[in-house]
C-alpha cells in the first residue's frame, strides 16, 4: 500500500477501535473472546502502549528498542479511554510527518530498518485488535477495505509465519497449504513445508489443502479470530487447522 492509503487506513481502523471501546454498552471489564484471559481494559491498554512505544521510536528515530520504563504507565479505568485517544493522536501525528527512508529500529530487522515498517505494522495491529473490540461487543466484525486486509495477510505470511514455522513442523507431518483471497486479484500464497523447510510463494499452486475467503476473512483466520470452518476449504481441512493453531504470539 502507498503511504496515503496506509495512514488513512490507520486513522479509520483506530477510530473504529476507539468508538467500539468507548461505547456505553461495552464495559471495560467485558471479556474479549478472541484474546482469552483479557478484558476490554487490557485490550485498550495493549494497543495504547504499542502506539506510545511506536511514537517514541519513530519521533526520536531510535536505533534500539526503548526500555519499558521510558514509557508512561496507562492510567486506571476511569481515564483509560482518554489516555488511549491521546496515544492514537500522537502516533498518527508522528507517522504523518515521519521520513519513510530513515533508518530506525524495528523487531523484524532486529535493528535499524526503513521507518516505513511502522505505519504498515500499526495498520495491521490495529485492524486485528479492532476485530477484537467488535467481538467484545458481541458484534460480527465490520469488514475492512479489501486491499488493506490483503496487506494484513501479506504481512502475516511474510513476517510472522516464519516465526511459527518450528511449532508447525513439530505438530505433524510436512504439509502444504494454499491461501486464496476471493476479492483481491493476485492475493494468494502457498506455504509449503514438504521440502524440510518452508517455501513461501505468491502464486496459484496445488497444495495438500487450500482455504478460500475474502481478504478480511482470511486475515482474521490467520490471526485466529475466525475458525477454519467459517471458510471454504479443499483437501485435508485438518492441515488448515494445524497452520492456524501454530499462529500464536
C-alpha positions as a LaTeX table, in Angstrom:
\begin{tabular}{lrrr}
\hline
Residue & $x$ (\AA) & $y$ (\AA) & $z$ (\AA) \\
\hline
Unk1 & 0.00 & 0.00 & 0.00 \\
Unk2 & 1.16 & 3.55 & $-0.61$ \\
Unk3 & 1.76 & 5.97 & 2.27 \\
Unk4 & $-1.55$ & 7.81 & 1.93 \\
Unk5 & $-3.59$ & 4.60 & 1.86 \\
Unk6 & $-1.70$ & 3.25 & 4.85 \\
Unk7 & $-2.19$ & 6.34 & 7.01 \\
Unk8 & $-5.83$ & 6.71 & 6.01 \\
Unk9 & $-6.42$ & 3.07 & 6.96 \\
Unk10 & $-4.72$ & 3.55 & 10.32 \\
Unk11 & $-6.86$ & 6.63 & 11.03 \\
Unk12 & $-10.04$ & 4.74 & 10.10 \\
Unk13 & $-9.31$ & 1.49 & 11.96 \\
Unk14 & $-8.06$ & 3.24 & 15.10 \\
Unk15 & $-11.13$ & 5.47 & 15.09 \\
Unk16 & $-13.36$ & 2.38 & 14.78 \\
Unk17 & $-11.50$ & 0.79 & 17.70 \\
Unk18 & $-11.92$ & 3.92 & 19.84 \\
Unk19 & $-15.64$ & 4.07 & 19.13 \\
Unk20 & $-16.05$ & 0.36 & 19.93 \\
Unk21 & $-14.30$ & 0.53 & 23.31 \\
Unk22 & $-15.96$ & 3.85 & 24.21 \\
Unk23 & $-19.46$ & 2.58 & 23.55 \\
Unk24 & $-21.59$ & 2.83 & 26.66 \\
Unk25 & $-22.75$ & $-0.75$ & 26.17 \\
Unk26 & $-19.15$ & $-2.01$ & 26.34 \\
Unk27 & $-17.81$ & $-2.40$ & 29.87 \\
Unk28 & $-14.04$ & $-2.21$ & 30.31 \\
Unk29 & $-14.43$ & $-5.42$ & 32.28 \\
Unk30 & $-16.14$ & $-7.25$ & 29.39 \\
Unk31 & $-14.28$ & $-10.32$ & 28.20 \\
Unk32 & $-12.54$ & $-10.31$ & 24.83 \\
Unk33 & $-13.39$ & $-13.78$ & 23.47 \\
Unk34 & $-10.64$ & $-13.70$ & 20.84 \\
Unk35 & $-7.97$ & $-12.91$ & 23.47 \\
Unk36 & $-8.53$ & $-15.47$ & 26.25 \\
Unk37 & $-7.92$ & $-14.00$ & 29.68 \\
Unk38 & $-8.20$ & $-10.40$ & 28.53 \\
Unk39 & $-10.92$ & $-7.87$ & 29.22 \\
Unk40 & $-11.56$ & $-4.70$ & 27.22 \\
Unk41 & $-9.38$ & $-2.62$ & 29.56 \\
Unk42 & $-6.39$ & $-4.88$ & 28.85 \\
Unk43 & $-7.06$ & $-4.65$ & 25.12 \\
Unk44 & $-7.12$ & $-0.83$ & 25.28 \\
Unk45 & $-4.00$ & $-0.85$ & 27.47 \\
Unk46 & $-2.18$ & $-3.11$ & 24.99 \\
Unk47 & $-2.92$ & $-1.10$ & 21.85 \\
Unk48 & $-2.34$ & 2.22 & 23.59 \\
Unk49 & 1.06 & 1.01 & 24.84 \\
Unk50 & 2.02 & $-0.08$ & 21.32 \\
Unk51 & 1.03 & 3.34 & 19.95 \\
Unk52 & 3.04 & 5.10 & 22.67 \\
Unk53 & 6.10 & 2.93 & 22.03 \\
Unk54 & 5.90 & 3.36 & 18.26 \\
Unk55 & 5.54 & 7.13 & 18.52 \\
Unk56 & 8.67 & 7.26 & 20.69 \\
Unk57 & 10.73 & 5.03 & 18.37 \\
Unk58 & 9.75 & 6.96 & 15.24 \\
Unk59 & 9.79 & 10.52 & 16.60 \\
Unk60 & 13.24 & 10.10 & 18.14 \\
Unk61 & 14.48 & 7.83 & 15.34 \\
Unk62 & 15.65 & 5.25 & 17.85 \\
Unk63 & 18.05 & 2.63 & 16.56 \\
Unk64 & 17.46 & 0.37 & 19.58 \\
Unk65 & 14.20 & $-0.57$ & 21.32 \\
Unk66 & 13.24 & 1.70 & 24.22 \\
Unk67 & 13.10 & 0.37 & 27.75 \\
Unk68 & 9.62 & $-0.12$ & 29.10 \\
Unk69 & 10.41 & 2.29 & 31.90 \\
Unk70 & 10.74 & 5.12 & 29.36 \\
Unk71 & 7.03 & 4.90 & 28.59 \\
Unk72 & 4.32 & 6.23 & 30.89 \\
Unk73 & 2.08 & 3.73 & 32.60 \\
Unk74 & $-1.55$ & 3.80 & 31.46 \\
Unk75 & $-3.97$ & 5.26 & 34.00 \\
Unk76 & $-6.76$ & 3.45 & 35.80 \\
Unk77 & $-10.02$ & 2.55 & 34.12 \\
Unk78 & $-11.68$ & 5.94 & 34.62 \\
Unk79 & $-9.09$ & 7.74 & 32.47 \\
Unk80 & $-8.06$ & 4.85 & 30.22 \\
Unk81 & $-10.13$ & 5.77 & 27.16 \\
Unk82 & $-8.93$ & 9.39 & 27.20 \\
Unk83 & $-5.35$ & 8.15 & 27.54 \\
Unk84 & $-5.82$ & 5.83 & 24.57 \\
Unk85 & $-7.26$ & 8.68 & 22.48 \\
Unk86 & $-4.13$ & 10.72 & 23.27 \\
Unk87 & $-1.83$ & 7.87 & 22.20 \\
Unk88 & $-3.83$ & 7.45 & 19.00 \\
Unk89 & $-3.49$ & 11.16 & 18.17 \\
Unk90 & 0.24 & 11.08 & 18.94 \\
Unk91 & 1.09 & 8.07 & 16.80 \\
Unk92 & $-0.95$ & 9.37 & 13.86 \\
Unk93 & 0.76 & 12.77 & 14.04 \\
Unk94 & 4.20 & 11.15 & 14.32 \\
Unk95 & 3.71 & 8.79 & 11.40 \\
Unk96 & 2.19 & 11.50 & 9.18 \\
Unk97 & 5.38 & 13.56 & 9.44 \\
Unk98 & 7.96 & 10.77 & 9.58 \\
Unk99 & 10.60 & 10.10 & 6.94 \\
Unk100 & 9.89 & 6.65 & 5.50 \\
Unk101 & 13.53 & 6.25 & 4.46 \\
Unk102 & 15.01 & 7.00 & 7.88 \\
Unk103 & 16.74 & 4.01 & 9.48 \\
Unk104 & 15.19 & 3.23 & 12.86 \\
Unk105 & 14.76 & 0.12 & 14.98 \\
Unk106 & 12.13 & $-2.49$ & 14.25 \\
Unk107 & 11.76 & $-6.02$ & 15.55 \\
Unk108 & 11.72 & $-7.62$ & 12.10 \\
Unk109 & 15.13 & $-6.22$ & 11.18 \\
Unk110 & 16.33 & $-6.76$ & 14.76 \\
Unk111 & 17.99 & $-3.41$ & 14.37 \\
Unk112 & 17.70 & $-0.35$ & 12.15 \\
Unk113 & 15.42 & $-0.64$ & 9.13 \\
Unk114 & 13.28 & 1.63 & 6.97 \\
Unk115 & 10.85 & 3.70 & 9.04 \\
Unk116 & 8.10 & 2.75 & 6.56 \\
Unk117 & 7.84 & $-0.50$ & 8.51 \\
Unk118 & 5.95 & 1.21 & 11.33 \\
Unk119 & 2.90 & 2.74 & 9.56 \\
Unk120 & 2.21 & $-0.61$ & 7.93 \\
Unk121 & 2.67 & $-2.52$ & 11.19 \\
Unk122 & 0.36 & $-0.17$ & 13.06 \\
Unk123 & $-2.42$ & $-0.56$ & 10.47 \\
Unk124 & $-2.46$ & $-4.33$ & 10.76 \\
Unk125 & $-2.02$ & $-4.40$ & 14.54 \\
Unk126 & $-4.98$ & $-2.03$ & 14.79 \\
Unk127 & $-7.19$ & $-3.90$ & 12.33 \\
Unk128 & $-6.89$ & $-7.18$ & 14.22 \\
Unk129 & $-7.47$ & $-5.56$ & 17.62 \\
Unk130 & $-10.41$ & $-3.61$ & 16.20 \\
Unk131 & $-11.87$ & $-7.01$ & 15.35 \\
Unk132 & $-11.28$ & $-7.97$ & 19.00 \\
Unk133 & $-13.16$ & $-4.87$ & 20.14 \\
Unk134 & $-16.10$ & $-5.71$ & 17.86 \\
Unk135 & $-16.20$ & $-9.26$ & 19.18 \\
Unk136 & $-16.11$ & $-8.00$ & 22.77 \\
Unk137 & $-19.30$ & $-6.06$ & 21.98 \\
Unk138 & $-20.92$ & $-9.22$ & 20.66 \\
Unk139 & $-20.90$ & $-7.91$ & 17.09 \\
Unk140 & $-19.96$ & $-9.50$ & 13.79 \\
Unk141 & $-16.74$ & $-7.59$ & 12.97 \\
Unk142 & $-17.21$ & $-4.95$ & 10.29 \\
Unk143 & $-15.44$ & $-5.67$ & 7.02 \\
Unk144 & $-12.28$ & $-3.68$ & 6.31 \\
Unk145 & $-11.08$ & $-2.38$ & 2.97 \\
Unk146 & $-10.11$ & $-5.47$ & 0.89 \\
Unk147 & $-6.74$ & $-4.03$ & $-0.17$ \\
Unk148 & $-5.85$ & $-3.24$ & 3.42 \\
Unk149 & $-6.89$ & $-6.72$ & 4.56 \\
Unk150 & $-4.88$ & $-8.30$ & 1.73 \\
Unk151 & $-1.82$ & $-6.46$ & 3.01 \\
Unk152 & $-2.60$ & $-7.65$ & 6.54 \\
Unk153 & $-2.49$ & $-11.17$ & 5.16 \\
Unk154 & 0.69 & $-10.45$ & 3.19 \\
Unk155 & 2.40 & $-9.15$ & 6.31 \\
Unk156 & 1.34 & $-12.23$ & 8.24 \\
Unk157 & 2.73 & $-14.59$ & 5.59 \\
Unk158 & 5.97 & $-12.68$ & 5.03 \\
Unk159 & 6.81 & $-11.52$ & 8.55 \\
Unk160 & 5.06 & $-13.67$ & 11.12 \\
Unk161 & 4.60 & $-17.10$ & 9.55 \\
Unk162 & 8.36 & $-17.87$ & 9.69 \\
Unk163 & 8.18 & $-17.30$ & 13.46 \\
Unk164 & 5.57 & $-20.03$ & 13.80 \\
Unk165 & 7.27 & $-22.49$ & 11.48 \\
Unk166 & 9.09 & $-24.53$ & 14.13 \\
Unk167 & 5.88 & $-25.14$ & 16.05 \\
Unk168 & 4.10 & $-26.15$ & 12.85 \\
Unk169 & 6.86 & $-28.62$ & 11.95 \\
Unk170 & 6.52 & $-30.22$ & 15.39 \\
Unk171 & 2.74 & $-30.54$ & 15.08 \\
Unk172 & 2.64 & $-33.22$ & 12.37 \\
Unk173 & 3.99 & $-34.48$ & 9.05 \\
Unk174 & 5.21 & $-31.95$ & 6.44 \\
Unk175 & 2.35 & $-30.41$ & 4.51 \\
Unk176 & 1.43 & $-27.52$ & 2.25 \\
Unk177 & $-1.41$ & $-25.01$ & 2.33 \\
Unk178 & $-2.72$ & $-22.69$ & $-0.34$ \\
Unk179 & $-4.38$ & $-19.43$ & 0.80 \\
Unk180 & $-6.58$ & $-17.77$ & $-1.80$ \\
Unk181 & $-8.47$ & $-14.48$ & $-1.44$ \\
Unk182 & $-11.67$ & $-14.19$ & $-3.42$ \\
Unk183 & $-11.83$ & $-10.39$ & $-3.65$ \\
Unk184 & $-8.27$ & $-9.19$ & $-4.36$ \\
Unk185 & $-6.70$ & $-10.49$ & $-7.59$ \\
Unk186 & $-3.25$ & $-11.98$ & $-7.09$ \\
Unk187 & $-3.51$ & $-12.12$ & $-3.30$ \\
Unk188 & $-2.79$ & $-15.81$ & $-2.84$ \\
Unk189 & 0.07 & $-17.73$ & $-1.30$ \\
Unk190 & 1.29 & $-21.30$ & $-0.95$ \\
Unk191 & 3.06 & $-22.25$ & 2.28 \\
Unk192 & 4.98 & $-25.47$ & 1.73 \\
Unk193 & 6.87 & $-27.38$ & 4.42 \\
Unk194 & 7.34 & $-30.58$ & 2.43 \\
Unk195 & 10.95 & $-29.76$ & 1.49 \\
Unk196 & 12.03 & $-29.83$ & 5.14 \\
Unk197 & 11.94 & $-26.05$ & 5.34 \\
Unk198 & 9.28 & $-23.53$ & 4.45 \\
Unk199 & 8.91 & $-22.37$ & 0.88 \\
Unk200 & 6.55 & $-19.42$ & 0.51 \\
Unk201 & 5.37 & $-18.44$ & $-2.94$ \\
Unk202 & 2.83 & $-15.88$ & $-4.03$ \\
Unk203 & 1.16 & $-17.85$ & $-6.77$ \\
Unk204 & $-1.61$ & $-20.29$ & $-7.50$ \\
Unk205 & $-0.32$ & $-23.81$ & $-6.78$ \\
Unk206 & $-1.82$ & $-27.13$ & $-5.86$ \\
Unk207 & $-1.30$ & $-28.00$ & $-2.20$ \\
Unk208 & $-2.36$ & $-30.62$ & 0.32 \\
Unk209 & $-5.09$ & $-28.25$ & 1.46 \\
Unk210 & $-6.49$ & $-24.91$ & 0.33 \\
Unk211 & $-8.53$ & $-22.26$ & 2.10 \\
Unk212 & $-10.56$ & $-19.53$ & 0.40 \\
Unk213 & $-12.39$ & $-16.43$ & 1.55 \\
Unk214 & $-12.33$ & $-12.67$ & 1.41 \\
Unk215 & $-9.06$ & $-10.96$ & 2.30 \\
Unk216 & $-10.64$ & $-9.75$ & 5.54 \\
Unk217 & $-11.90$ & $-13.21$ & 6.47 \\
Unk218 & $-8.54$ & $-14.79$ & 5.73 \\
Unk219 & $-6.71$ & $-12.14$ & 7.75 \\
Unk220 & $-8.98$ & $-12.88$ & 10.70 \\
Unk221 & $-8.43$ & $-16.60$ & 10.16 \\
Unk222 & $-4.63$ & $-16.23$ & 10.05 \\
Unk223 & $-4.67$ & $-14.36$ & 13.36 \\
Unk224 & $-7.06$ & $-16.90$ & 14.95 \\
Unk225 & $-10.04$ & $-14.56$ & 15.01 \\
Unk226 & $-12.14$ & $-16.73$ & 12.68 \\
Unk227 & $-12.44$ & $-20.54$ & 12.75 \\
Unk228 & $-11.45$ & $-22.58$ & 9.72 \\
Unk229 & $-14.99$ & $-23.94$ & 9.50 \\
Unk230 & $-16.27$ & $-20.49$ & 8.52 \\
Unk231 & $-14.22$ & $-20.54$ & 5.31 \\
Unk232 & $-14.23$ & $-22.62$ & 2.15 \\
Unk233 & $-11.66$ & $-25.42$ & 2.37 \\
Unk234 & $-10.41$ & $-28.05$ & $-0.04$ \\
Unk235 & $-8.34$ & $-31.14$ & 0.63 \\
Unk236 & $-7.43$ & $-32.04$ & 4.20 \\
Unk237 & $-9.12$ & $-29.49$ & 6.46 \\
Unk238 & $-7.01$ & $-30.67$ & 9.40 \\
Unk239 & $-3.97$ & $-29.19$ & 7.69 \\
Unk240 & $-5.58$ & $-25.75$ & 7.60 \\
Unk241 & $-6.36$ & $-26.10$ & 11.30 \\
Unk242 & $-2.75$ & $-27.06$ & 12.04 \\
Unk243 & $-1.46$ & $-23.98$ & 10.25 \\
Unk244 & $-3.86$ & $-21.75$ & 12.14 \\
Unk245 & $-3.17$ & $-23.32$ & 15.54 \\
Unk246 & 0.56 & $-22.71$ & 15.11 \\
Unk247 & $-0.03$ & $-18.93$ & 14.83 \\
Unk248 & 0.41 & $-17.87$ & 18.45 \\
Unk249 & 2.16 & $-14.76$ & 19.73 \\
\hline
\end{tabular}
